Amino acid sequence: MRNYYEYADRNGREENVQNKENEKKKRKSEQRKKERRRAFLFAGIASTTMVFLIVAAFFLGRMSKSMEVMNINTDNKTMSVEKDMNNNTANAEENTATAAKYIWKSENQMTGNEKVTEAVNNDILTLVNPTHRMPENWSVDLVDLINDQSIDRRAYEDLQNMMDDCRAEGLHPLICSSYRSHEKQIELYENKVNRLLEEGYEEDQAVREAERWIAVPGTSEHELGLAVDIVDESYQMLDDAQADTQTQIWLMNNSYRYGYILRYPADKADLTGISYEPWHYRYVGKEAAEYMYENDLCMEEYFLSR
């Protein structure tokens, strides 16, 4: 029996030893697994961090380069704008310095090749045309009309009666131009000449061409305060077709009754020096107007016949 118990006890001890060894191996194995997991985890974190740093460095580099390009472009744009502004300023100064600026001089007043002489002050019959400028002692007593227009008081009442009677016929006359100051006439004339110079005309050519459209200062009847341009409200163009409007037909046939004449008829251009203007009416008084109308005379012919 003793041998049996001794054997059993020895086996029990050996089994315990073996169990302890197995437990120790197991703990070591688990320890190695934990260490491997920590190593893998550390390596993963390190790799992720490295990738993040690489990516961040890449984008920071790109951003820095973009900012550099933006700064360069901005600087170039600023430099370009400043250069253009400087060039424009220089060009403007050069153009101002070299542009042919025409200034009308009354002491050298000419119309074409003819010297303009001073007209005789003959009250409402004062003859002003391309070769006769306004008298130096001319004065105007103006009366205001609608549309910022005005006219010499001597012509006002008859003008009002003419316009009222024209409207009573169902027509619609409109005064588009009337008194014009000498300064305004100079401005209009100079502007026309200078526009022609800018288009490439020589000065002599520009002056001659301007005279076709704008009266030489001092030779415009509008400066007298005795002339009005009247159009039909339904057709306000200053051209030959104005003569076909019902308003103009009535005025051409009746204006003399109120002391007004059609100043520049189509068949009198050689005498008046002005091309056909079927809208321009001049006040000369009822007696003179009736005589000119009945005898088919322009003002130049009227004075030659007296």
C-alpha contacts under 8 A as a table, 3 or more apart, distances in Angstrom:
res1	aa1	res2	aa2	distance
1	M	4	Y	5.05
1	M	5	Y	6.35
2	R	5	Y	5.16
2	R	6	E	5.96
3	N	6	E	5.00
3	N	7	Y	5.99
4	Y	7	Y	5.09
4	Y	8	A	6.13
5	Y	8	A	4.92
5	Y	9	D	5.89
6	E	9	D	5.12
6	E	10	R	6.06
7	Y	10	R	5.12
7	Y	11	N	6.13
8	A	11	N	5.12
8	A	12	G	6.03
9	D	12	G	4.96
9	D	13	R	6.24
10	R	13	R	5.16
10	R	14	E	6.17
11	N	14	E	5.01
11	N	15	E	6.00
12	G	15	E	5.04
12	G	16	N	6.19
13	R	16	N	5.06
13	R	17	V	6.15
14	E	17	V	5.02
14	E	18	Q	6.09
15	E	18	Q	4.97
15	E	19	N	6.04
16	N	19	N	4.99
16	N	20	K	6.12
17	V	20	K	5.11
17	V	21	E	6.19
18	Q	21	E	4.98
18	Q	22	N	6.09
19	N	22	N	4.99
19	N	23	E	6.01
20	K	23	E	4.97
20	K	24	K	6.03
21	E	24	K	5.02
21	E	25	K	6.13
22	N	25	K	5.04
22	N	26	K	6.00
23	E	26	K	4.95
23	E	27	R	6.17
24	K	27	R	5.14
24	K	28	K	6.19
25	K	28	K	5.05
25	K	29	S	6.00
26	K	29	S	5.01
26	K	30	E	6.18
27	R	30	E	5.11
27	R	31	Q	5.98
28	K	31	Q	4.89
28	K	32	R	6.12
29	S	32	R	5.14
29	S	33	K	6.23
30	E	33	K	4.95
30	E	34	K	6.16
31	Q	34	K	5.11
31	Q	35	E	6.16
32	R	35	E	4.97
32	R	36	R	6.04
33	K	36	R	5.01
33	K	37	R	6.10
34	K	37	R	5.02
34	K	38	R	6.11
35	E	38	R	5.07
35	E	39	A	6.03
36	R	39	A	4.93
36	R	40	F	6.05
37	R	40	F	5.03
37	R	41	L	5.94
38	R	41	L	4.94
38	R	42	F	5.95
39	A	42	F	5.10
39	A	43	A	5.99
40	F	43	A	4.99
40	F	44	G	6.00
41	L	44	G	5.02
41	L	45	I	6.12
42	F	45	I	5.08
42	F	46	A	5.95
43	A	46	A	5.01
43	A	47	S	5.95
44	G	47	S	5.05
44	G	48	T	5.99
45	I	48	T	5.09
45	I	49	T	5.98
46	A	49	T	5.08
46	A	50	M	6.04
47	S	50	M	5.01
47	S	51	V	6.12
48	T	51	V	5.11
48	T	52	F	6.07
49	T	52	F	5.02
49	T	53	L	6.06
50	M	53	L	5.08
50	M	54	I	6.09
51	V	54	I	5.05
51	V	55	V	6.07
52	F	55	V	5.12
52	F	56	A	5.92
53	L	56	A	5.01
53	L	57	A	5.92
54	I	57	A	5.10
54	I	58	F	6.17
55	V	58	F	5.05
55	V	59	F	6.29
56	A	59	F	5.26
56	A	60	L	5.98
57	A	60	L	5.08
57	A	61	G	6.05
58	F	61	G	5.12
58	F	62	R	6.28
59	F	62	R	4.94
59	F	63	M	5.97
60	L	63	M	5.02
60	L	64	S	5.99
61	G	64	S	5.09
61	G	65	K	6.15
62	R	65	K	5.06
62	R	66	S	6.07
63	M	66	S	4.97
63	M	67	M	6.08
64	S	67	M	5.12
64	S	68	E	6.15
65	K	68	E	4.95
65	K	69	V	6.17
66	S	69	V	5.00
66	S	70	M	6.03
67	M	70	M	4.94
67	M	71	N	6.04
68	E	71	N	5.08
68	E	72	I	6.15
69	V	72	I	4.99
69	V	73	N	6.02
70	M	73	N	5.04
70	M	74	T	5.94
71	N	74	T	5.03
71	N	75	D	5.96
72	I	75	D	5.07
72	I	76	N	5.98
73	N	76	N	4.99
73	N	77	K	5.91
74	T	77	K	5.01
74	T	78	T	5.99
75	D	78	T	5.07
75	D	79	M	5.99
76	N	79	M	4.96
76	N	80	S	5.91
77	K	80	S	4.89
77	K	81	V	6.06
78	T	81	V	5.14
78	T	82	E	6.04
79	M	82	E	5.10
79	M	83	K	5.95
80	S	83	K	4.96
80	S	84	D	6.07
81	V	84	D	5.04
81	V	85	M	6.06
82	E	85	M	5.05
82	E	86	N	6.07
83	K	86	N	5.08
83	K	87	N	6.04
84	D	87	N	4.95
84	D	88	N	5.95
85	M	88	N	5.04
85	M	89	T	6.04
86	N	89	T	5.10
86	N	90	A	6.06
87	N	90	A	5.01
87	N	91	N	5.96
88	N	91	N	4.98
88	N	92	A	5.95
89	T	92	A	5.07
89	T	93	E	6.13
90	A	93	E	5.14
90	A	94	E	6.04
91	N	94	E	4.92
91	N	95	N	5.92
92	A	95	N	5.05
92	A	96	T	6.00
93	E	96	T	5.06
93	E	97	A	6.05
94	E	97	A	5.02
94	E	98	T	6.03
95	N	98	T	5.15
95	N	99	A	5.39
96	T	99	A	5.52
100	A	194	N	7.74
100	A	197	L	7.08
101	K	194	N	6.44
102	Y	190	E	6.42
102	Y	193	V	6.81
102	Y	194	N	5.95
102	Y	203	E	7.87
103	I	190	E	6.30
104	W	186	I	7.11
104	W	190	E	6.49
105	K	108	N	5.65
105	K	109	Q	6.49
106	S	109	Q	4.98
109	Q	115	K	6.52
109	Q	116	V	5.95
110	M	113	N	6.54
110	M	114	E	5.68
110	M	115	K	4.67
110	M	116	V	5.33
110	M	131	T	7.84
111	T	114	E	5.38
111	T	115	K	6.44
111	T	116	V	6.42
111	T	130	P	6.13
111	T	131	T	6.44
111	T	211	E	7.51
111	T	216	V	7.10
112	G	208	R	6.43
114	E	131	T	6.87
115	K	131	T	6.77
116	V	130	P	7.16
116	V	131	T	4.47
116	V	132	H	5.47
116	V	133	R	6.40
117	T	131	T	6.18
117	T	132	H	5.01
117	T	133	R	6.07
118	E	132	H	5.41
118	E	133	R	4.95
118	E	134	M	6.15
118	E	135	P	5.68
118	E	136	E	7.66
119	A	126	T	7.09
119	A	127	L	6.40
119	A	128	V	6.42
119	A	132	H	5.08
119	A	133	R	5.57
119	A	134	M	5.69
119	A	135	P	5.35
120	V	126	T	6.52
120	V	127	L	7.42
120	V	135	P	6.23
121	N	126	T	5.46
121	N	134	M	8.00
121	N	135	P	5.77
121	N	137	N	7.79
121	N	138	W	7.18
122	N	125	L	5.28
122	N	126	T	4.39
122	N	127	L	7.62
123	D	126	T	5.57
124	I	226	L	7.43
124	I	283	Y	7.08
124	I	284	V	5.47
124	I	285	G	7.14
125	L	284	V	5.43
125	L	285	G	7.98
127	L	132	H	7.14
127	L	299	M	7.34
127	L	300	E	7.74
128	V	131	T	7.69
128	V	132	H	5.13
128	V	133	R	5.61
128	V	134	M	6.09
128	V	219	T	5.68
128	V	220	S	6.85
128	V	221	E	6.18
129	N	132	H	5.12
129	N	133	R	6.71
129	N	219	T	5.32
129	N	220	S	6.79
129	N	221	E	7.44
129	N	272	T	6.92
129	N	273	G	7.30
130	P	133	R	7.29
130	P	215	A	7.22
130	P	216	V	7.13
130	P	219	T	5.53
130	P	220	S	7.83
130	P	272	T	7.92
130	P	273	G	6.32
130	P	274	I	7.93
131	T	219	T	7.33
132	H	219	T	6.24
133	R	218	G	4.87
133	R	219	T	4.47
133	R	220	S	7.80
134	M	138	W	6.95
134	M	218	G	5.43
134	M	219	T	6.25
134	M	223	E	7.93
134	M	224	L	7.38
135	P	138	W	5.38
138	W	224	L	7.78
140	V	152	D	5.95
140	V	224	L	7.08
140	V	225	G	6.56
141	D	152	D	5.41
141	D	153	R	5.76
142	L	150	S	6.07
142	L	151	I	5.27
142	L	152	D	4.60
142	L	153	R	5.53
142	L	225	G	7.46
143	V	150	S	5.40
143	V	151	I	5.47
143	V	152	D	6.17
143	V	153	R	5.52
143	V	156	Y	7.06
144	D	148	D	7.17
144	D	149	Q	6.07
144	D	150	S	4.30
144	D	151	I	6.72
145	L	148	D	6.40
145	L	149	Q	4.95
145	L	150	S	5.02
145	L	151	I	7.38
146	I	149	Q	5.87
146	I	150	S	7.94
147	N	176	C	7.90
149	Q	175	I	7.74
149	Q	176	C	7.81
149	Q	177	S	6.70
149	Q	178	S	5.88
149	Q	179	Y	6.97
150	S	178	S	6.03
150	S	179	Y	5.64
150	S	225	G	7.65
151	I	155	A	6.85
151	I	156	Y	6.39
151	I	178	S	6.27
151	I	179	Y	5.57
151	I	225	G	5.06
151	I	226	L	6.35
151	I	227	A	7.65
151	I	228	V	7.96
152	D	155	A	5.59
152	D	156	Y	6.39
152	D	179	Y	7.81
152	D	224	L	7.86
152	D	225	G	4.93
152	D	226	L	5.88
153	R	156	Y	4.99
153	R	157	E	7.65
154	R	157	E	7.39
155	A	158	D	5.92
155	A	159	L	6.16
155	A	226	L	6.46
155	A	283	Y	6.25
156	Y	159	L	5.13
156	Y	160	Q	6.22
157	E	160	Q	5.16
157	E	161	N	6.31
158	D	161	N	5.09
158	D	162	M	6.11
158	D	258	Y	5.31
158	D	259	G	6.96
159	L	162	M	5.10
159	L	163	M	6.17
159	L	258	Y	7.02
160	Q	163	M	5.21
160	Q	164	D	6.07
161	N	164	D	5.11
161	N	165	D	6.09
161	N	258	Y	7.43
162	M	165	D	5.28
162	M	166	C	6.09
162	M	255	S	6.96
162	M	258	Y	6.13
163	M	166	C	5.08
163	M	167	R	6.20
163	M	173	P	6.86
164	D	167	R	5.19
164	D	168	A	6.14
165	D	168	A	4.87
165	D	169	E	6.57
166	C	169	E	5.34
166	C	170	G	7.19
166	C	171	L	5.89
166	C	172	H	7.39
166	C	173	P	7.17
166	C	247	T	7.48
166	C	250	W	7.30
166	C	251	L	7.64
167	R	170	G	5.19
167	R	171	L	4.77
167	R	172	H	5.72
167	R	173	P	7.06
168	A	171	L	7.10
171	L	232	D	7.95
171	L	246	Q	7.12
171	L	247	T	5.83
172	H	232	D	5.83
172	H	233	E	5.66
172	H	234	S	7.77
172	H	247	T	6.60
173	P	230	I	6.35
173	P	231	V	5.78
173	P	232	D	4.89
173	P	233	E	6.04
173	P	247	T	6.03
174	L	230	I	5.40
174	L	231	V	5.25
174	L	232	D	5.94
174	L	233	E	5.78
175	I	178	S	7.27
175	I	228	V	6.64
175	I	229	D	5.72
175	I	230	I	4.43
175	I	231	V	6.44
176	C	228	V	7.69
176	C	229	D	5.72
176	C	230	I	5.99
176	C	231	V	6.92
177	S	228	V	5.73
177	S	229	D	5.03
177	S	230	I	7.39
178	S	222	H	5.93
178	S	225	G	6.78
178	S	226	L	7.82
178	S	227	A	5.91
178	S	228	V	4.42
178	S	229	D	6.33
179	Y	222	H	4.90
179	Y	223	E	5.81
179	Y	224	L	7.02
179	Y	225	G	4.50
179	Y	226	L	7.29
179	Y	227	A	7.00
179	Y	228	V	7.43
180	R	184	K	6.30
180	R	185	Q	6.70
180	R	222	H	5.24
180	R	223	E	4.97
180	R	224	L	7.99
180	R	225	G	7.13
181	S	184	K	5.13
181	S	185	Q	6.33
181	S	222	H	7.88
181	S	223	E	5.54
182	H	185	Q	5.06
182	H	186	I	6.26
182	H	217	P	6.48
182	H	218	G	6.52
182	H	223	E	6.09
183	E	186	I	5.10
183	E	187	E	6.24
184	K	187	E	5.00
184	K	188	L	6.22
185	Q	188	L	5.18
185	Q	189	Y	6.11
185	Q	215	A	7.77
185	Q	216	V	7.74
185	Q	217	P	5.38
185	Q	218	G	7.74
185	Q	220	S	7.86
185	Q	223	E	7.83
186	I	189	Y	5.14
186	I	190	E	5.99
186	I	216	V	7.74
186	I	217	P	5.32
187	E	190	E	5.28
187	E	191	N	6.02
188	L	191	N	5.27
188	L	192	K	6.28
188	L	214	I	7.17
189	Y	192	K	5.25
189	Y	193	V	6.35
189	Y	210	A	6.99
189	Y	214	I	5.82
189	Y	215	A	7.19
189	Y	216	V	6.69
189	Y	217	P	7.04
190	E	193	V	5.15
190	E	194	N	6.05
191	N	194	N	5.18
191	N	195	R	6.10
192	K	195	R	5.23
192	K	196	L	6.37
192	K	210	A	5.87
192	K	214	I	7.62
193	V	196	L	5.16
193	V	197	L	6.26
193	V	203	E	7.89
193	V	206	A	5.38
193	V	207	V	5.79
193	V	209	E	7.89
193	V	210	A	5.63
194	N	197	L	4.90
194	N	198	E	6.22
194	N	206	A	7.75
195	R	198	E	5.11
195	R	199	E	6.39
196	L	199	E	4.97
196	L	200	G	6.63
196	L	201	Y	5.69
196	L	206	A	5.42
196	L	210	A	7.79
197	L	200	G	5.23
197	L	201	Y	4.83
197	L	202	E	6.40
197	L	203	E	6.51
197	L	206	A	6.12
198	E	201	Y	7.24
201	Y	205	Q	5.87
201	Y	206	A	5.44
202	E	205	Q	5.23
202	E	206	A	6.01
203	E	206	A	4.98
203	E	207	V	6.13
204	D	207	V	5.24
204	D	208	R	6.30
205	Q	208	R	5.20
205	Q	209	E	6.08
206	A	209	E	5.13
206	A	210	A	5.96
207	V	210	A	5.12
207	V	211	E	6.30
208	R	211	E	5.30
208	R	212	R	6.97
209	E	212	R	5.43
209	E	213	W	7.35
210	A	213	W	5.49
210	A	214	I	5.85
211	E	214	I	5.22
211	E	215	A	5.71
211	E	216	V	6.33
212	R	215	A	7.54
212	R	274	I	7.98
215	A	218	G	7.99
215	A	219	T	6.12
215	A	220	S	5.47
216	V	219	T	5.59
216	V	220	S	6.93
217	P	220	S	6.56
218	G	223	E	7.07
219	T	223	E	7.85
220	S	223	E	5.66
220	S	224	L	7.49
221	E	224	L	5.20
221	E	225	G	7.05
221	E	226	L	6.75
221	E	227	A	5.86
221	E	282	R	7.78
222	H	225	G	5.41
222	H	226	L	6.60
222	H	227	A	5.30
222	H	228	V	7.17
223	E	226	L	7.92
224	L	227	A	7.24
226	L	282	R	5.88
226	L	283	Y	5.40
227	A	280	H	7.02
227	A	281	Y	5.66
227	A	282	R	4.40
227	A	283	Y	6.24
228	V	280	H	5.93
228	V	281	Y	5.45
228	V	282	R	6.59
229	D	279	W	5.21
229	D	280	H	4.54
229	D	281	Y	6.24
230	I	279	W	5.18
230	I	280	H	6.58
230	I	281	Y	7.47
231	V	235	Y	6.93
231	V	236	Q	5.55
231	V	237	M	7.63
231	V	238	L	7.76
231	V	242	Q	7.06
231	V	247	T	7.33
231	V	248	Q	7.23
231	V	279	W	6.02
232	D	235	Y	5.21
232	D	236	Q	5.95
232	D	242	Q	7.56
232	D	245	T	6.63
232	D	246	Q	7.69
232	D	247	T	5.57
232	D	248	Q	7.16
233	E	236	Q	5.95
235	Y	242	Q	7.01
235	Y	245	T	7.50
236	Q	242	Q	7.66
237	M	241	A	7.96
237	M	242	Q	6.71
238	L	242	Q	6.53
238	L	277	E	7.71
238	L	279	W	7.17
239	D	242	Q	5.73
239	D	277	E	7.33
239	D	278	P	7.72
240	D	243	A	5.86
240	D	244	D	7.98
240	D	276	Y	7.41
240	D	277	E	7.15
240	D	278	P	6.64
241	A	244	D	5.48
241	A	245	T	7.39
242	Q	245	T	5.61
242	Q	248	Q	6.89
242	Q	278	P	6.37
242	Q	279	W	7.05
243	A	248	Q	5.52
243	A	249	I	6.61
243	A	278	P	5.39
243	A	279	W	7.56
244	D	248	Q	6.86
244	D	249	I	6.73
245	T	248	Q	5.46
245	T	249	I	6.36
246	Q	249	I	5.08
246	Q	250	W	6.25
247	T	250	W	5.32
247	T	251	L	6.23
248	Q	251	L	4.94
248	Q	252	M	5.92
248	Q	278	P	7.28
248	Q	279	W	7.22
249	I	252	M	5.34
249	I	253	N	6.41
250	W	253	N	5.30
250	W	254	N	6.03
250	W	255	S	7.93
251	L	254	N	5.09
251	L	255	S	4.98
252	M	255	S	5.96
252	M	261	I	7.80
252	M	262	L	6.60
253	N	256	Y	7.60
254	N	257	R	5.67
254	N	258	Y	7.63
255	S	258	Y	5.52
255	S	259	G	6.69
255	S	260	Y	5.08
255	S	261	I	6.13
255	S	262	L	7.80
256	Y	259	G	4.95
256	Y	260	Y	4.85
256	Y	261	I	5.55
256	Y	286	K	6.43
256	Y	289	A	4.95
256	Y	290	E	5.40
256	Y	293	Y	6.60
257	R	260	Y	7.33
257	R	286	K	6.18
257	R	289	A	7.49
257	R	290	E	6.75
258	Y	285	G	7.40
258	Y	286	K	5.80
259	G	283	Y	5.67
259	G	284	V	5.68
259	G	285	G	4.06
259	G	286	K	3.67
259	G	287	E	7.10
259	G	288	A	7.36
259	G	289	A	5.18
259	G	290	E	7.37
260	Y	281	Y	6.05
260	Y	282	R	5.35
260	Y	283	Y	4.42
260	Y	284	V	6.07
260	Y	285	G	6.77
260	Y	286	K	7.21
260	Y	289	A	5.94
261	I	281	Y	5.46
261	I	282	R	5.45
261	I	283	Y	6.60
261	I	284	V	7.36
261	I	289	A	5.82
261	I	292	M	7.81
261	I	293	Y	7.37
262	L	265	P	6.40
262	L	278	P	7.05
262	L	279	W	7.58
262	L	280	H	6.13
262	L	281	Y	4.79
262	L	282	R	6.62
263	R	277	E	7.83
263	R	280	H	6.09
263	R	281	Y	5.51
263	R	282	R	5.79
263	R	298	C	6.67
263	R	299	M	7.38
264	Y	268	K	6.69
264	Y	269	A	6.73
264	Y	272	T	6.65
264	Y	274	I	6.44
264	Y	275	S	6.77
264	Y	276	Y	5.46
264	Y	277	E	5.52
264	Y	278	P	7.21
264	Y	280	H	7.01
264	Y	298	C	7.45
265	P	268	K	5.42
265	P	269	A	6.86
265	P	275	S	7.90
265	P	276	Y	5.42
265	P	277	E	6.70
265	P	278	P	6.97
265	P	298	C	7.66
266	A	269	A	6.19
266	A	275	S	6.89
266	A	276	Y	4.47
266	A	277	E	7.42
267	D	270	D	7.85
267	D	276	Y	7.83
268	K	271	L	5.37
268	K	272	T	6.12
268	K	298	C	6.94
269	A	272	T	5.14
269	A	273	G	5.40
269	A	274	I	5.27
269	A	275	S	5.08
269	A	276	Y	6.52
270	D	273	G	5.50
270	D	274	I	7.54
271	L	298	C	7.97
271	L	300	E	6.66
271	L	301	E	7.77
272	T	275	S	7.97
272	T	298	C	7.46
272	T	299	M	7.89
272	T	300	E	6.63
277	E	280	H	5.78
283	Y	289	A	7.95
284	V	288	A	6.13
284	V	289	A	6.02
285	G	288	A	5.81
285	G	289	A	6.01
286	K	289	A	5.09
286	K	290	E	5.99
287	E	290	E	5.38
287	E	291	Y	6.38
288	A	291	Y	5.14
288	A	292	M	6.20
289	A	292	M	5.24
289	A	293	Y	6.09
290	E	293	Y	5.11
290	E	294	E	6.06
291	Y	294	E	5.35
291	Y	295	N	6.10
292	M	295	N	5.27
292	M	296	D	5.60
292	M	297	L	4.68
292	M	298	C	6.51
292	M	299	M	7.52
292	M	302	Y	6.63
293	Y	296	D	5.12
293	Y	297	L	6.55
294	E	297	L	7.98
297	L	300	E	7.85
297	L	301	E	5.59
297	L	302	Y	5.92
298	C	301	E	5.34
298	C	302	Y	6.16
299	M	302	Y	4.87
299	M	303	F	6.41
300	E	303	F	5.53
300	E	304	L	6.46
301	E	304	L	5.00
301	E	305	S	6.13
302	Y	305	S	5.20
302	Y	306	R	6.52
303	F	306	R	5.31
